[in-house]
Amino acid sequence: MKLTKMSHACVRLEKDGRTLVLDPGGFSEQDAAVGADAILITHEHADHFDEGRLRAAMDADPATEIWTLRSVADQLAAAFPGRVHTVGHGDTFTAAGFDVQVHGELHAVIHPDIPRITNVGFLVDGGTVFHPGDALTVPGLPVATLMLPVMAPWNKISEVIDYVREVKPRRAYDVHDALLTDLARPIYDRQIGALGGTDHQRLAPGTSADV
């Protein structure tokens, strides 16, 4: 499987000539969802879910389908009958030839005064890749490649390190990194790499790795 890191939280996975895109939101490239056979959205926040980009991708290819939670599906389903699928924790499905399991229910706490919204993570092809969205969800299954939300208003580096330790992936690639300045990146790289207990790497947007 080929994994391509797009800006911020978006990832493109390619296998057997088909493409699965996760979280092509407003902080990612304008064409992040273009050419996707299937799209997965973890939650409704704009840096993960951009309605205009998804509508453009769906209009461009009538075979493209979306799997997401209800809060996002309700905004798109009427325009694309039969092509937008609502999923939740514990569900399994196949999208564009990728086997997917759904884990998690709620977004991480940003502040006690801010109501929590729903959030799901997607475990792809038996743990080859896990994208948790905006939560530190532990799937409870082996994970080869963890997409690690490295910096967000709802986390701190000690939590990120402990999350890597708990999931125990073979490798972790940063996502949710658009707010992390270049000045701070070496600090995060050094601390997570030294303390996380796994192979921690960062892919620049547009670069790929085989997983």
C-alpha positions in Angstrom: 0.0 0.0 0.0 1.2 3.5 -0.9 0.6 6.2 1.7 0.8 9.9 0.6 0.7 12.5 3.3 -1.2 15.6 2.3 -1.3 18.8 4.3 -2.6 18.7 7.9 -4.9 15.7 8.6 -5.3 14.4 5.1 -3.9 11.1 3.9 -4.2 9.3 0.5 -3.9 5.5 0.4 -3.4 3.6 -2.9 -3.6 -0.1 -3.5 -4.4 -2.2 -6.6 -5.0 0.9 -8.7 -7.6 2.4 -6.3 -7.4 5.3 -4.0 -8.8 5.9 -0.5 -8.6 9.5 0.9 -9.1 10.4 4.6 -10.0 13.8 5.9 -9.4 16.2 2.9 -10.4 19.3 5.0 -9.9 23.0 4.5 -6.3 23.0 5.6 -5.3 20.4 3.0 -4.7 20.9 -0.7 -7.6 22.1 -2.9 -7.4 18.9 -4.9 -6.8 16.5 -2.0 -9.9 14.5 -2.7 -9.7 14.6 -6.5 -9.5 11.1 -8.0 -10.6 9.3 -4.9 -12.6 6.1 -5.3 -13.7 6.4 -1.7 -13.4 9.1 1.0 -13.5 8.7 4.8 -14.3 11.6 7.1 -13.6 11.3 10.8 -15.7 14.3 12.0 -17.3 17.6 11.1 -14.6 20.2 11.9 -13.6 22.3 8.9 -9.9 21.1 8.9 -11.2 17.6 8.3 -14.4 18.2 6.4 -14.7 20.7 3.6 -18.2 20.3 2.0 -17.3 22.2 -1.2 -14.3 20.0 -1.9 -16.2 16.8 -1.3 -19.1 17.9 -3.5 -16.6 18.7 -6.3 -15.0 15.2 -6.0 -18.4 13.5 -6.0 -19.6 15.5 -9.0 -16.4 14.8 -10.9 -16.7 11.0 -10.5 -20.2 9.4 -10.1 -18.6 6.3 -8.7 -16.9 8.0 -5.7 -18.5 7.2 -2.3 -18.1 8.6 1.2 -18.2 6.8 4.6 -18.5 9.1 7.6 -20.5 9.7 10.8 -24.0 11.0 10.9 -23.2 14.7 11.5 -21.3 14.8 8.2 -23.5 12.4 6.2 -26.6 14.4 6.9 -25.1 17.4 5.1 -24.3 15.4 1.9 -26.6 12.4 1.6 -29.5 14.2 0.0 -27.4 15.4 -2.9 -25.8 12.0 -3.5 -28.4 9.3 -3.0 -26.8 5.9 -2.1 -23.3 7.2 -2.2 -22.9 8.6 1.4 -22.8 5.9 4.1 -23.2 6.6 7.8 -21.0 4.6 10.1 -20.2 4.4 13.8 -18.0 2.6 16.4 -17.9 -1.1 15.8 -18.9 -1.0 12.1 -16.9 -2.7 9.4 -17.1 -2.1 5.6 -15.2 -2.3 2.4 -14.5 0.9 0.5 -12.7 0.8 -2.9 -11.2 -2.6 -2.0 -9.9 -1.4 1.4 -11.3 -3.2 4.5 -12.2 -0.7 7.2 -13.1 -0.9 10.9 -14.6 2.0 12.8 -13.3 2.9 16.3 -14.2 5.6 18.7 -17.2 7.8 19.4 -16.2 11.3 20.6 -13.8 14.1 19.8 -11.1 14.8 22.4 -12.0 17.4 25.0 -10.9 20.9 23.8 -12.2 22.6 27.0 -14.8 21.6 29.5 -17.1 24.5 28.4 -17.1 23.3 24.8 -19.6 20.5 24.0 -17.9 17.4 22.6 -18.9 16.3 19.1 -18.7 12.9 17.6 -15.5 11.6 16.0 -14.5 8.2 14.6 -11.2 6.6 13.7 -10.6 4.3 10.8 -8.5 1.2 10.9 -7.6 0.2 7.4 -6.8 -3.3 6.1 -6.4 -5.1 9.4 -4.3 -2.5 11.0 -2.1 -1.5 8.2 -3.0 2.1 8.8 -5.0 3.7 11.7 -6.3 7.3 11.5 -7.9 8.4 14.7 -9.2 11.8 13.6 -9.3 14.3 16.5 -9.1 11.8 19.4 -6.4 9.6 21.0 -8.5 6.5 20.4 -6.8 3.2 21.1 -8.2 0.5 18.7 -7.2 -2.4 20.8 -5.7 -4.2 17.8 -2.2 -4.3 16.3 -1.4 -1.2 14.3 1.4 -1.1 11.8 1.2 2.6 10.8 -0.4 5.1 13.2 -1.3 8.5 11.8 -0.4 10.5 14.8 -2.3 13.8 15.7 0.9 15.5 16.7 -0.3 19.0 17.6 -3.8 20.4 18.2 -5.7 22.7 20.6 -6.9 19.6 22.4 -3.6 17.8 23.1 -0.1 18.3 24.5 3.1 16.4 23.8 3.0 14.2 26.9 -0.4 12.9 25.8 0.9 12.3 22.3 3.9 10.4 23.6 1.7 8.3 25.9 -0.7 7.6 23.0 2.1 6.2 20.9 3.3 4.0 23.8 -0.3 2.7 24.3 -1.0 1.9 20.7 2.5 0.4 20.1 2.5 0.9 16.3 5.5 -0.3 14.2 5.8 3.3 12.9 4.0 6.7 13.5 3.7 9.4 10.9 2.6 12.9 11.9 -0.8 14.3 10.9 -2.7 17.3 12.3 0.5 19.3 12.0 -0.6 22.5 10.1 -0.5 24.6 13.3 3.0 23.3 14.2 5.7 25.8 13.2 8.9 24.8 11.5 10.7 26.1 14.6 8.9 23.6 16.9 9.1 20.6 14.6 12.6 19.4 15.7 11.5 19.5 19.3 8.5 17.3 18.6 10.5 15.0 16.4 13.2 14.6 19.1 10.8 14.1 22.1 8.4 11.7 20.4 11.2 9.8 18.7 13.1 9.4 22.0 10.2 8.6 24.3 7.4 7.1 22.1 9.1 3.7 21.8 8.5 3.4 18.0 9.8 4.5 14.7 8.5 8.1 14.5 8.7 9.9 11.2 7.4 13.0 9.5 6.4 13.1 5.8 6.3 16.4 4.0 3.0 17.1 2.2 3.0 15.4 -1.1 5.6 12.8 -0.2 4.9 9.0 0.1 5.9 5.9 1.8 5.1 2.2 1.3 3.3 0.7 4.3 
